[in-house]
């Protein structure tokens, strides 16, 4: 599906996957002693939230160049979340199976974001920001 056919960021599969990961992190806190490690929880909660928020913000910018930039930030935040997940595992808040489940979701999301970034670079759609002023006047 072309980007131009998406009306809202909520329509994007990558945003929905990022939202799911955010919820996973919250549930991880609720079900483990991570809830007592406030600093680590705040960091992993923030970085996972940053993934979905940057996808949304980039989409709302209405231009491929800016959207691409925000997707790069979202992808970096997914990596940050994955790194923090290692600390969650290293502190024995989760076992290897739980770590692998969450890590694999993050790796898959990073790949999907990369694919979407490649699509945007090749797309001719530039968005409202790149239209001439005469196109915006009534």
N, C-alpha and C positions, 0 to 999 in steps of 0.2 A: 504494500500500500504506500502510495506517495505521501510525503510529508504534507503536501497541500490538502490532502483529504482528511487530515487530523484537525478537528475543530478545537480540541482541548488537550492539555498535557495529560489529563486522565485517560485519554484514549491510547496513549503510548504504552506498549508492553513493557518497555524498560522502566518507566515510571512505576507501573504496577508491581513489577518485580522488586524494585527498590523499596516500595512501600511495604511489601511482604517481609523483606529482610529487616526493615525497621521494627515491624511488629515482632518478628522472631527474636530480636535483641531484647525487646521489652519483656517478652515471655521468658527468655533466658534468665533475666534478672529476677523475675518473680519466682522462678522455680529453683534457684540456686543461691549460694552464698555471695554471688556477685552483688546482690542487693546490699551487702554490708561494705563493699569496696566502692565507696561513692565516687572517688576520683576516676577509677577505671571505668565504671559504668557511665559516668557523665561523658567521658571521652568516646567510648564506643557508641553510645547513644547519639552523641553529636555528629560523629563521622558518618554513621549510617543514615542519619537524618539529612546530612549534607548531600548525600547521593541523590535522594529524591527531590530535595529542594533545588539543587542546581539544574536538574533536568527540567523542572517546572519553570524556573526563572529563565533559563535559556530559551525554552519554547516561547515564553511570553515576550521575548525580545523581538520577535517577528523578523529575524534575519539569520540566514544560515551561518555567516561568519561568527556572530555572537553565540548562536546556539552551539556551534562546534566548540567554541571556547568553554562554554559552561559544561558541555558534555565531557571535555577533557578534565575539568575540575571534578565532576561527578565520578569519573573513572578513577581519578587519584584518591578520592574519598573512599571508594570501594576498596582500594588497596590499603588505605589507612585502617579501615574497619577490619580487614583481614589480618593485618599485623596486630591489631589490638586483640583480635580473637585468639592469637597465639598466646598472648599474656593471660587471657581468660583460662586457656587450657593449661598453661604452665603453672598457674596458681591452683590448679585442680578444681576449678569450678565446674568444668565439664570434662567428659571422657573423650577418648579419641573418636568414637563413633559420632558423638554430638559435634565435635570440632569439624570432622570431615563433612558432615551434612551442611553446616553453615558455610564452611570454606568453599565447598563446591558450588553453592548457590552464588557466592560472591564472585568466584572465578567465571562462572557462566554469565553473570550480569556484566562483568567487565568486558567479556568477549562481545556480548550483544551491543554494549555501548560503542565499542571500537567499530563494529560493523556499521552501526548507525552513523558514526562519524565519517566513515569512508563514503557512505551513501550521500551524506550532506555535501561533502567536498565535490562529488561528481554531479550533483544536482544543479540544474539551471535555475531553480526556484530561489529567489533572493529575499523575498519577504517585503513587507511594507516599508521598512527603513531604506531600502535601496531603490525605491521608485522615485521618479522625478517629482518635484513639487507640484507641477501641473496635474499629475495623476491624483494628488490628494485633495485638490480644491474641488468644491461642489460645482 
